[in-house]
Amino acid sequence: MALFDLVIMVDWSAAASPGPAKPSADRCWLAWGAKGNLSTAEYFRTRSACMERIHELLVDFDGSACVGFDFPFGYPAGSGLGGGRAAAAYIARNLTSDTSDKNNRFEVAANFNETISSGAGPFWGCPASAASEYLTVKKPDFNHDEFTEWRIVEKFLRDERRENSISTVWKLYTTGSVGSQSLTGLKELNDLARQPDLAHRIRFWPFETNWEVDLDGIILTEIWPSLNSHTSYDHPIKDARQVLACRDWLLDKIASGEAREAFAAPHWLALPDERKCRMEEGWILGVR
């Protein structure tokens, strides 16, 4: 039997307003595959519209599913923010986002900073109009003894594979930032996981699956699209090409019988670090 009946890959956006009617970059995109059916890249002007489509697909295909999102599912161990369902619930208690994508992510980040450090950081980056004592436009010095700036998986990509384009989860604004995507994205995953018709099937990987051991139901995973080449896809928008490439990568793994291994903890990961990733930080699917 195939590991998943449905695969959905999502390129996320933290924009604070709807995107153009014409499909554009830097808004939400997804691609899906199920039982031999392959979608084109689908464009969404808002996060809420994207999540409605994901919900629709998960209900229509009543089987096992993997849904990948291109934002971190956790924060560096020791920061107190955790990862997976716990982080999603904590963020959802604080962050608001309406159907037009208006949200209070900078206010939330400032409040988190006040709780974590009583000063600016670790979150940083915002428009000048959102700056405050606790959230700065530019990166402050990282002076935190209890936790690191980078998650273990990000350190590996930066140090071992020289993937310097990966961004820290603390950066909220401007080119290459992913922090706002995590705040808005985890809030939406919390809401998805509370939907009465889906709640009993949803699990956050690797937090609730013990890596590759328990992959039944709907598995929510973190992806990093830059791991997969998208140059062979004929689409003018990079975001669209990337979700197609990520989807096809996992479908190929399923077809070859190698998918479960892709969800396993890397064999070289020391036990204390494996526990940190499984309990707090999460991991990026496909990083071996």
VMD Tcl script that draws the C-alpha trace (Angstrom):
set ca {
  {0.00 0.00 0.00}
  {1.15 3.54 -0.73}
  {2.30 5.50 2.29}
  {-0.04 8.41 1.47}
  {-3.20 8.59 -0.61}
  {-2.88 12.37 -0.95}
  {0.14 14.68 -1.07}
  {-0.23 18.48 -0.80}
  {2.69 20.91 -0.87}
  {2.18 24.54 0.10}
  {4.16 27.74 -0.45}
  {3.04 30.08 2.34}
  {2.72 33.84 2.64}
  {2.61 36.17 5.64}
  {1.23 39.11 3.65}
  {-1.14 41.46 5.47}
  {-3.49 42.04 2.53}
  {-4.96 40.01 -0.35}
  {-2.77 39.35 -3.36}
  {-3.60 40.50 -6.88}
  {-6.35 38.73 -8.81}
  {-3.72 37.71 -11.36}
  {-1.54 34.87 -10.03}
  {1.54 36.46 -8.48}
  {4.63 35.65 -6.48}
  {4.80 35.95 -2.70}
  {1.28 34.70 -2.07}
  {0.02 31.20 -1.27}
  {0.41 28.41 -3.79}
  {-0.19 24.68 -3.57}
  {0.09 21.55 -5.69}
  {-1.44 18.19 -4.89}
  {-1.39 14.61 -6.12}
  {-3.77 11.76 -5.31}
  {-4.27 8.30 -6.77}
  {-2.63 9.17 -10.06}
  {-4.23 12.60 -10.35}
  {-1.89 15.60 -10.44}
  {-2.98 19.21 -10.06}
  {-1.52 22.25 -11.67}
  {-0.09 24.85 -9.30}
  {-3.04 26.56 -7.60}
  {-2.88 30.23 -6.58}
  {-4.61 31.85 -3.59}
  {-4.91 35.53 -2.84}
  {-5.22 34.92 0.91}
  {-4.15 32.40 3.52}
  {-7.76 31.73 4.48}
  {-8.62 30.79 0.88}
  {-5.60 28.48 0.77}
  {-6.61 26.77 4.03}
  {-10.18 26.35 2.77}
  {-8.81 24.54 -0.26}
  {-6.60 22.31 1.90}
  {-9.58 21.44 4.09}
  {-11.63 20.63 0.99}
  {-8.95 18.31 -0.39}
  {-8.48 16.51 2.92}
  {-12.22 15.87 3.22}
  {-12.62 14.80 -0.42}
  {-9.76 12.28 -0.20}
  {-10.67 10.36 2.93}
  {-7.41 8.53 3.43}
  {-3.84 9.06 4.57}
  {-2.30 12.40 3.58}
  {0.87 14.42 3.87}
  {0.62 18.20 3.80}
  {3.92 20.11 3.63}
  {4.30 23.78 4.48}
  {7.40 25.90 3.81}
  {7.82 27.41 7.27}
  {9.43 26.17 10.51}
  {7.22 24.12 12.80}
  {9.29 24.87 15.90}
  {11.73 27.18 17.66}
  {15.21 26.60 19.10}
  {15.11 24.36 22.15}
  {15.08 26.30 25.38}
  {13.30 29.36 24.01}
  {10.04 28.34 25.65}
  {8.04 28.50 22.42}
  {8.33 24.81 21.61}
  {7.13 23.28 18.40}
  {4.36 21.41 16.66}
  {0.87 21.43 18.14}
  {2.00 23.12 21.37}
  {3.64 26.04 19.56}
  {0.70 26.32 17.17}
  {-1.78 26.52 20.06}
  {0.31 29.07 21.95}
  {0.62 31.31 18.89}
  {-3.09 30.94 18.08}
  {-4.01 32.25 21.54}
  {-2.21 35.47 20.71}
  {-2.27 36.01 16.95}
  {-5.27 37.20 14.96}
  {-5.63 37.07 11.18}
  {-8.82 37.88 9.29}
  {-10.08 36.66 5.93}
  {-8.25 39.50 4.16}
  {-4.95 38.47 5.88}
  {-4.75 41.50 8.18}
  {-2.86 40.30 11.25}
  {-1.07 41.43 14.40}
  {2.14 39.41 14.00}
  {4.50 42.26 14.91}
  {2.59 43.01 18.10}
  {2.63 39.32 18.98}
  {6.39 39.07 18.33}
  {7.02 42.12 20.53}
  {4.98 40.55 23.33}
  {6.87 37.28 22.97}
  {10.16 39.17 23.15}
  {9.07 40.90 26.34}
  {8.25 37.51 27.87}
  {11.39 35.77 26.67}
  {14.04 38.42 27.24}
  {12.49 41.58 28.71}
  {14.06 43.47 25.82}
  {14.53 43.53 22.06}
  {14.94 40.09 20.50}
  {15.07 37.27 19.74}
  {12.37 38.20 17.18}
  {13.41 41.10 15.00}
  {12.53 42.92 11.78}
  {9.47 45.08 11.21}
  {8.32 48.30 9.52}
  {9.39 51.43 11.37}
  {5.75 52.02 12.31}
  {5.67 48.71 14.24}
  {9.00 49.19 16.08}
  {9.06 49.42 19.86}
  {11.24 48.81 22.88}
  {10.73 45.07 22.34}
  {10.84 44.78 18.55}
  {13.45 46.50 16.38}
  {13.70 47.15 12.66}
  {17.27 45.86 12.51}
  {18.75 42.77 14.08}
  {19.82 43.28 17.72}
  {22.70 41.43 19.33}
  {21.76 37.84 20.10}
  {22.30 37.65 23.86}
  {20.43 34.55 24.95}
  {22.18 31.88 27.00}
  {19.21 29.48 27.23}
  {18.84 28.88 23.50}
  {20.58 29.38 20.17}
  {19.79 31.54 17.17}
  {19.46 28.53 14.86}
  {17.62 25.24 15.13}
  {19.68 22.06 14.82}
  {18.46 21.34 11.28}
  {19.32 24.87 10.18}
  {22.80 24.62 11.68}
  {23.34 21.40 9.75}
  {22.25 22.98 6.47}
  {24.42 26.04 7.06}
  {27.53 24.26 8.35}
  {27.56 20.96 6.47}
  {25.81 21.79 3.21}
  {26.66 25.49 3.00}
  {22.99 26.40 2.52}
  {23.42 29.99 3.62}
  {20.15 31.13 2.09}
  {18.15 29.51 4.87}
  {16.79 32.08 7.30}
  {16.43 32.10 11.07}
  {12.94 31.74 12.47}
  {13.50 34.95 14.46}
  {13.62 37.18 11.35}
  {10.17 38.60 10.63}
  {10.54 41.08 7.80}
  {12.20 41.85 4.45}
  {13.95 39.55 1.98}
  {14.47 35.98 3.10}
  {12.47 36.29 6.30}
  {10.53 33.25 7.50}
  {9.55 34.25 11.04}
  {6.26 35.83 10.04}
  {5.41 32.79 7.93}
  {5.83 30.60 11.01}
  {3.68 32.82 13.22}
  {0.82 33.09 10.73}
  {1.25 29.52 9.50}
  {1.28 27.79 12.86}
  {-1.81 29.75 13.85}
  {-3.60 28.32 10.79}
  {-2.36 24.79 11.51}
  {-3.80 25.05 15.00}
  {-7.15 26.03 13.51}
  {-6.98 23.19 10.96}
  {-6.15 20.66 13.67}
  {-9.25 21.73 15.59}
  {-11.68 21.19 12.71}
  {-14.20 18.59 13.97}
  {-14.11 16.54 10.77}
  {-10.29 16.37 10.70}
  {-9.04 16.73 14.28}
  {-8.85 13.01 15.04}
  {-6.67 12.37 11.97}
  {-4.09 15.17 12.20}
  {-0.56 14.68 13.50}
  {2.40 17.05 13.49}
  {5.64 15.49 12.23}
  {7.95 14.54 13.89}
  {6.48 15.65 17.22}
  {3.49 13.28 17.22}
  {4.67 10.55 14.85}
  {7.98 9.51 16.45}
  {9.57 10.36 13.12}
  {8.66 7.60 10.62}
  {7.02 5.21 13.10}
  {3.40 6.43 13.05}
  {2.47 8.06 9.76}
  {-1.21 7.14 9.62}
  {-3.82 9.86 9.18}
  {-3.05 13.41 8.07}
  {0.62 14.25 8.60}
  {1.58 17.94 8.69}
  {5.24 18.43 7.76}
  {7.76 21.22 7.40}
  {9.44 21.53 4.00}
  {12.11 23.76 2.50}
  {11.46 24.07 -1.25}
  {15.07 25.00 -2.04}
  {16.01 21.34 -1.49}
  {14.37 20.37 -4.79}
  {15.25 21.62 -8.26}
  {12.33 23.34 -10.00}
  {14.03 24.42 -13.22}
  {12.38 21.75 -15.39}
  {8.86 23.04 -14.69}
  {7.21 25.34 -17.20}
  {5.67 28.09 -15.11}
  {6.63 31.77 -14.97}
  {6.39 32.01 -11.16}
  {9.02 30.37 -8.96}
  {6.59 29.70 -6.09}
  {4.44 27.62 -8.43}
  {7.40 25.66 -9.76}
  {8.59 24.93 -6.24}
  {5.33 23.40 -4.98}
  {5.19 21.22 -8.08}
  {8.77 20.07 -7.51}
  {8.17 19.33 -3.82}
  {5.02 17.36 -4.58}
  {6.71 15.30 -7.27}
  {9.73 14.63 -5.03}
  {7.54 12.99 -2.39}
  {5.39 11.15 -4.94}
  {8.59 9.73 -6.44}
  {9.74 8.63 -2.99}
  {6.40 6.92 -2.42}
  {6.56 5.16 -5.79}
  {10.09 3.89 -5.12}
  {9.29 2.73 -1.59}
  {11.72 5.24 -0.04}
  {9.20 7.65 1.47}
  {9.18 6.27 5.01}
  {12.96 6.63 5.23}
  {12.61 10.33 4.32}
  {10.59 10.82 7.53}
  {13.11 9.05 9.76}
  {15.56 10.83 12.04}
  {19.02 11.12 10.43}
  {21.19 8.28 11.72}
  {23.98 10.71 12.66}
  {21.79 12.81 14.95}
  {23.00 12.44 18.55}
  {20.34 11.26 21.01}
  {20.06 14.56 22.95}
  {19.69 16.48 19.68}
  {17.22 13.93 18.32}
  {15.06 14.48 21.38}
  {15.27 18.27 21.03}
  {14.13 18.03 17.42}
  {11.34 15.57 18.17}
  {10.08 17.45 21.22}
  {10.67 21.14 20.42}
  {12.41 22.18 17.22}
  {11.06 19.93 14.50}
  {12.90 18.99 11.32}
  {12.76 19.66 7.58}
  {11.42 16.80 5.49}
  {14.06 15.53 3.12}
  {17.13 16.66 5.07}
  {19.14 13.50 5.63}
}
mol new
graphics top color blue
foreach p $ca { graphics top sphere $p radius 0.5 }
foreach p [lrange $ca 0 end-1] q [lrange $ca 1 end] { graphics top cylinder $p $q radius 0.2 }
display resetview
